[in-house]
């Protein structure tokens, strides 16, 4: 099923009419220290544009949990990446990060990379997800997300004390990449 059709059928969880560009995917992972990362979580993986960049750069020993709630997208992700060691494609909500980290014996993630459309998600769901993300990051970990506007900055600031922003114009539409942490 096409990405556009998925958007039409599920506009609250598929936040765009086409997948993110490779330029945006590269910008999303450029702040990740792949040599140091023991565990990475990706939420809202969609068709796997970010997943592809993460897998290409991560060490074989790094655990990658990939969350997706769209059944068709999740099936595609499992077909493409499900047989790779230490890559776990999970058909479930990002609200369950803690449960699945514990199940994989990693209580915390070094990085959480989000493709979630916070602008279209219900506020309560956004808060539950961000609470999980903030509480399950290592002390020097980072939450990386992108949004098409800066309207959700106040929401992110409720969970992270430091947010750096980069803009990627080679995406339709252009997007802001936000690297969020609680480092001092």
Residue frames relative to the residue before (quaternion, step in Angstrom):
aa qw qx qy qz dx dy dz
X 1.0000 0.0000 0.0000 0.0000 0.00 0.00 0.00
X 0.4971 -0.6976 0.4319 0.2825 3.60 -0.83 0.95
X 0.6371 -0.5342 0.4072 0.3780 3.53 -1.27 0.52
X 0.6494 0.5233 -0.3147 0.4531 3.59 0.93 -0.90
X 0.6544 0.4978 -0.3151 0.4740 3.59 0.95 -0.82
X 0.6187 0.5305 -0.3413 0.4683 3.60 1.02 -0.74
X 0.6338 0.5219 -0.3268 0.4681 3.59 1.02 -0.78
X 0.6568 0.5072 -0.3099 0.4640 3.58 0.93 -0.90
X 0.7095 0.4599 -0.2566 0.4684 3.59 0.95 -0.87
X 0.8144 0.1460 -0.0257 0.5610 3.61 1.04 -0.81
X 0.0070 0.8635 -0.5042 -0.0072 3.65 0.68 0.99
X 0.6375 0.5354 -0.3494 0.4299 3.64 1.08 -0.48
X 0.7709 0.3297 -0.1928 0.5097 3.61 1.09 -0.56
X 0.6789 0.3278 -0.2665 0.6006 3.61 1.24 -0.30
X 0.1889 -0.8815 0.4276 0.0663 3.55 0.01 1.33
X 0.7653 0.2761 -0.1764 0.5540 3.62 1.20 0.13
X 0.5377 -0.6430 0.4432 0.3177 3.55 -1.25 0.35
X 0.7807 0.1240 -0.1089 0.6027 3.59 1.26 -0.15
X 0.6306 -0.5508 0.3747 0.3983 3.60 -1.15 0.47
X 0.6193 -0.5292 0.4302 0.3890 3.55 -1.29 0.41
X 0.5195 -0.6403 0.4702 0.3148 3.56 -1.16 0.62
X 0.6178 -0.5235 0.4245 0.4050 3.56 -1.28 0.31
X 0.5888 0.5693 -0.3670 0.4411 3.60 1.13 -0.59
X 0.6614 0.4813 -0.3005 0.4906 3.57 0.97 -0.87
X 0.6363 0.5319 -0.3311 0.4501 3.60 0.94 -0.84
X 0.6587 0.4993 -0.3124 0.4682 3.60 0.93 -0.82
X 0.6557 0.4993 -0.3118 0.4729 3.58 1.00 -0.81
X 0.6228 0.5620 -0.3373 0.4273 3.60 1.07 -0.73
X 0.7812 0.3441 -0.1868 0.4862 3.61 0.98 -0.70
X 0.4699 0.7148 -0.4395 0.2742 3.62 1.18 -0.10
X 0.6844 0.4551 -0.2991 0.4848 3.64 1.17 -0.36
X 0.5237 0.6280 -0.4147 0.3991 3.59 1.27 0.06
X 0.2657 -0.7290 0.6105 0.1590 3.55 -0.92 0.97
X 0.2048 -0.8351 0.5019 0.0937 3.56 0.07 1.31
X 0.5895 0.5691 -0.3710 0.4370 3.61 1.16 -0.45
X 0.7289 0.4330 -0.2201 0.4824 3.58 1.06 -0.80
X 0.6147 0.6162 -0.3449 0.3514 3.58 1.05 -0.77
X 0.1980 -0.7726 0.5965 0.0897 3.53 -0.86 1.06
X 0.7963 0.0612 -0.0010 0.6018 3.55 1.16 -0.70
X 0.0376 -0.7740 0.6318 -0.0194 3.54 -0.90 1.05
X 0.1469 -0.7644 0.6227 0.0799 3.55 -1.06 0.82
X 0.0945 -0.7611 0.6377 0.0718 3.54 -1.02 0.82
X 0.0925 -0.7971 0.5960 0.0294 3.57 -0.84 0.99
X 0.7964 0.1842 -0.1768 0.5482 3.55 -0.95 0.87
X 0.1008 0.8669 -0.4814 0.0813 3.55 0.93 0.95
X 0.2562 -0.7938 0.5189 0.1869 3.60 1.15 -0.44
X 0.8043 -0.2396 0.1992 0.5059 3.57 -0.80 -1.02
X 0.6303 -0.6110 0.3090 0.3660 3.59 1.25 0.16
X 0.2848 0.7738 -0.5224 0.2175 3.61 1.15 0.44
X 0.6945 0.4233 -0.2685 0.5161 3.61 0.94 -0.86
X 0.5903 0.5919 -0.3547 0.4187 3.58 1.03 -0.83
X 0.6446 0.5369 -0.3108 0.4469 3.56 0.93 -0.94
X 0.6701 0.4909 -0.2915 0.4743 3.59 0.95 -0.88
X 0.6464 0.5183 -0.3197 0.4598 3.59 0.98 -0.83
X 0.6866 0.4845 -0.2908 0.4574 3.59 0.81 -1.00
X 0.6402 0.5344 -0.3303 0.4421 3.60 0.99 -0.74
X 0.7710 0.3807 -0.1841 0.4761 3.61 1.08 -0.68
X 0.6216 0.5880 -0.3584 0.3733 3.61 1.05 -0.63
X 0.5292 -0.5823 0.4987 0.3636 3.56 -1.25 0.41
X 0.6257 -0.5522 0.3929 0.3863 3.60 -1.15 0.54
X 0.6914 0.4927 -0.2753 0.4511 3.59 1.05 -0.73
X 0.5501 0.6139 -0.3988 0.4019 3.61 1.22 -0.29
X 0.3459 -0.7247 0.5634 0.1946 3.55 -0.89 1.00
X 0.0691 -0.7811 0.6202 0.0210 3.57 -0.98 0.91
X 0.1128 -0.7637 0.6343 0.0417 3.55 -0.77 1.13
X 0.0997 -0.8046 0.5853 0.0072 3.58 -0.69 1.13
X 0.1275 -0.8129 0.5677 0.0263 3.59 -0.53 1.23
X 0.1350 0.7638 -0.6245 0.0920 3.55 -1.04 0.86
X 0.2671 -0.7910 0.5342 0.1326 3.60 -0.89 0.96
X 0.5838 0.5427 -0.3887 0.4621 3.59 1.24 -0.14
X 0.4700 -0.7249 0.4307 0.2610 3.58 -0.54 1.20
X 0.6857 0.4831 -0.2956 0.4573 3.61 0.87 -0.92
X 0.6528 0.4969 -0.3171 0.4757 3.58 0.94 -0.83
X 0.6496 0.5243 -0.3197 0.4482 3.59 0.94 -0.87
X 0.6266 0.5288 -0.3313 0.4668 3.59 0.99 -0.81
X 0.6537 0.5065 -0.3092 0.4696 3.60 0.95 -0.87
X 0.6518 0.5149 -0.3089 0.4632 3.58 0.97 -0.86
X 0.6568 0.5032 -0.3122 0.4669 3.60 0.95 -0.85
X 0.6397 0.5176 -0.3280 0.4640 3.59 0.99 -0.78
X 0.7268 0.4536 -0.2394 0.4568 3.57 0.91 -0.92
X 0.8461 0.1970 -0.0453 0.4932 3.58 0.84 -0.99
X 0.4876 0.7388 -0.3877 0.2569 3.59 1.23 -0.30
X 0.7056 0.4477 -0.2685 0.4792 3.59 1.15 -0.43
X 0.5018 0.6386 -0.4333 0.3907 3.59 1.26 0.04
X 0.4946 -0.6686 0.4598 0.3114 3.62 -0.79 0.97
X 0.8443 0.1676 -0.1772 0.4771 3.55 -1.10 0.88
X 0.5940 0.4925 -0.3899 0.5026 3.59 1.23 0.39
X 0.0507 -0.8054 0.5896 -0.0337 3.56 -0.67 1.18
X 0.1543 -0.7762 0.6080 0.0636 3.57 -0.53 1.21
X 0.1003 -0.8334 0.5428 -0.0296 3.55 -0.59 1.24
X 0.2498 -0.7463 0.6030 0.1305 3.54 -0.77 1.10
X 0.5040 0.6089 -0.4465 0.4194 3.55 0.18 1.34
X 0.6237 -0.5596 0.4155 0.3538 3.52 -1.35 0.29
X 0.5828 -0.5807 0.4517 0.3450 3.56 -1.21 0.60
X 0.5016 0.6418 -0.4237 0.3961 3.59 1.24 -0.24
X 0.6999 0.4789 -0.2447 0.4699 3.59 1.21 -0.52
X 0.2443 0.8008 -0.5161 0.1808 3.60 1.21 0.34
X 0.6758 0.5181 -0.3004 0.4297 3.58 0.78 -1.00
X 0.6438 0.5303 -0.3158 0.4523 3.57 0.91 -0.92
X 0.7376 0.4236 -0.2430 0.4664 3.58 0.80 -0.99
X 0.5812 0.5398 -0.3812 0.4749 3.61 1.12 -0.49
X 0.6558 0.5019 -0.3074 0.4728 3.57 0.93 -0.88
X 0.6430 0.5329 -0.3128 0.4524 3.58 1.00 -0.85
X 0.7124 0.4087 -0.2446 0.5154 3.61 1.09 -0.66
X 0.4742 -0.7058 0.3968 0.3456 3.58 1.35 0.14
X 0.5662 0.4918 -0.4220 0.5093 3.56 1.17 0.62
X 0.2420 -0.8126 0.5080 0.1515 3.59 -0.32 1.16
X 0.7966 0.1738 -0.0939 0.5714 3.58 1.20 -0.43
X 0.3440 -0.7210 0.5679 0.1983 3.52 -1.28 0.50
X 0.4596 -0.6617 0.5174 0.2884 3.55 -1.12 0.65
X 0.7894 0.0386 0.0074 0.6126 3.55 1.12 -0.77
X 0.0885 -0.7340 0.6688 0.0786 3.51 -1.19 0.69
X 0.1227 -0.8012 0.5856 0.0074 3.54 -0.63 1.21
X 0.1134 -0.8509 0.5127 -0.0107 3.54 -0.52 1.23
X 0.1281 -0.7578 0.6363 0.0670 3.49 -1.05 0.93
X 0.3742 0.7622 -0.4590 0.2615 3.57 1.28 0.29
X 0.3805 -0.7231 0.5317 0.2229 3.58 -1.02 0.82
X 0.1777 -0.8343 0.5120 0.1013 3.60 0.33 1.22
X 0.5971 0.5826 -0.3639 0.4142 3.60 1.11 -0.58
X 0.7679 0.3388 -0.2004 0.5054 3.62 1.07 -0.57
X 0.5521 0.5993 -0.4091 0.4107 3.62 1.22 -0.11
X 0.5628 -0.5704 0.4564 0.3868 3.59 -1.12 0.53
X 0.6132 -0.6004 0.3760 0.3495 3.59 -1.01 0.87
X 0.6594 0.5151 -0.3234 0.4418 3.62 0.87 -0.89
X 0.6494 0.5101 -0.3092 0.4716 3.56 1.00 -0.83
X 0.6261 0.5355 -0.3288 0.4616 3.59 0.97 -0.83
X 0.6659 0.4998 -0.2997 0.4658 3.59 0.93 -0.89
X 0.6571 0.5028 -0.3229 0.4594 3.61 0.90 -0.84
X 0.6607 0.5014 -0.3082 0.4659 3.58 0.96 -0.83
X 0.6932 0.4726 -0.2878 0.4617 3.59 0.83 -0.94
X 0.5928 0.5488 -0.3597 0.4670 3.59 1.11 -0.61
X 0.6498 0.5037 -0.3050 0.4806 3.59 0.96 -0.87
X 0.6580 0.5202 -0.3104 0.4473 3.56 0.90 -0.93
X 0.6873 0.4858 -0.2897 0.4557 3.56 0.80 -1.00
X 0.7183 0.4592 -0.2644 0.4510 3.60 0.86 -0.89
X 0.7361 0.4228 -0.2305 0.4758 3.61 1.15 -0.49
X 0.5096 0.6096 -0.4401 0.4182 3.60 1.25 0.27
X 0.5180 -0.5918 0.5064 0.3534 3.56 -1.15 0.59
X 0.7171 -0.4645 0.3030 0.4220 3.56 -1.26 0.39
X 0.7826 0.2575 -0.1428 0.5486 3.58 0.97 -0.81
X 0.3763 0.7465 -0.4647 0.2918 3.58 1.22 0.51
X 0.2482 -0.7647 0.5770 0.1435 3.55 -1.33 0.18
X 0.2719 -0.7039 0.6372 0.1564 3.48 -1.27 0.71
X 0.0852 -0.8045 0.5878 0.0073 3.58 -0.65 1.14
X 0.0827 0.7909 -0.5996 0.0901 3.53 -0.80 1.02
X 0.1872 -0.7435 0.6163 0.1799 3.53 -1.29 0.12
X 0.0527 -0.7631 0.6438 0.0185 3.50 -1.22 0.62
X 0.5116 -0.6611 0.4578 0.3027 3.56 -1.17 0.50
X 0.7509 0.1819 -0.1404 0.6192 3.57 1.31 -0.26
X 0.4967 -0.6358 0.4873 0.3340 3.57 -1.29 0.07
X 0.3249 0.7961 -0.4631 0.2148 3.59 1.27 0.28
X 0.7173 0.4439 -0.2568 0.4716 3.63 1.09 -0.56
X 0.3117 0.7722 -0.4997 0.2383 3.61 1.21 0.31
X 0.6516 0.5196 -0.3219 0.4492 3.59 0.91 -0.90
X 0.6194 0.5336 -0.3340 0.4691 3.58 1.05 -0.75
X 0.6863 0.4764 -0.2860 0.4694 3.60 0.82 -0.95
X 0.6432 0.5404 -0.3180 0.4396 3.59 1.03 -0.78
X 0.5724 0.5776 -0.3845 0.4370 3.61 1.20 -0.34
X 0.7693 0.3552 -0.1732 0.5020 3.60 1.17 -0.52
X 0.7919 0.2275 -0.1009 0.5577 3.59 1.16 -0.54
X 0.3743 -0.7630 0.4912 0.1907 3.56 -0.87 1.00
X 0.7700 0.2395 -0.1460 0.5730 3.60 1.16 -0.41
X 0.0610 0.7906 -0.6037 0.0820 3.59 -0.72 1.09
X 0.0838 -0.7657 0.6361 0.0455 3.55 -0.78 1.06
X 0.1978 -0.8021 0.5604 0.0589 3.56 -1.05 0.83
X 0.0319 -0.7527 0.6575 0.0073 3.53 -1.08 0.89
X 0.2881 -0.7514 0.5639 0.1856 3.57 -1.08 0.65
X 0.1508 -0.7581 0.6283 0.0880 3.54 -1.10 0.81
X 0.2148 -0.8133 0.5334 0.0892 3.55 -0.41 1.24
X 0.6524 0.5040 -0.3172 0.4687 3.60 1.19 -0.45
X 0.5425 0.5175 -0.4355 0.4983 3.52 0.71 1.21
X 0.2509 -0.7532 0.5852 0.1653 3.59 -1.14 0.56
X 0.4717 -0.4140 -0.7377 0.2489 1.53 -0.72 2.41
X 0.6832 -0.4248 0.3535 0.4773 3.61 -1.25 0.10
X 0.1691 -0.8124 0.5563 0.0438 3.57 -1.08 0.74
X 0.3580 -0.6854 0.5925 0.2256 3.51 -1.35 0.49
X 0.2043 -0.7518 0.6172 0.1097 3.55 -0.90 1.01
X 0.1058 -0.8114 0.5748 0.0084 3.55 -0.74 1.12
X 0.1462 -0.7665 0.6229 0.0563 3.55 -0.76 1.10
X 0.0646 -0.8389 0.5385 -0.0460 3.54 -0.34 1.33
X 0.1147 0.7833 -0.6036 0.0948 3.56 -0.96 0.89
X 0.3829 -0.6832 0.5582 0.2738 3.51 -1.37 -0.02
X 0.3151 0.7456 -0.5207 0.2714 3.56 1.15 0.62
X 0.4561 -0.7010 0.4851 0.2553 3.53 -1.15 0.61
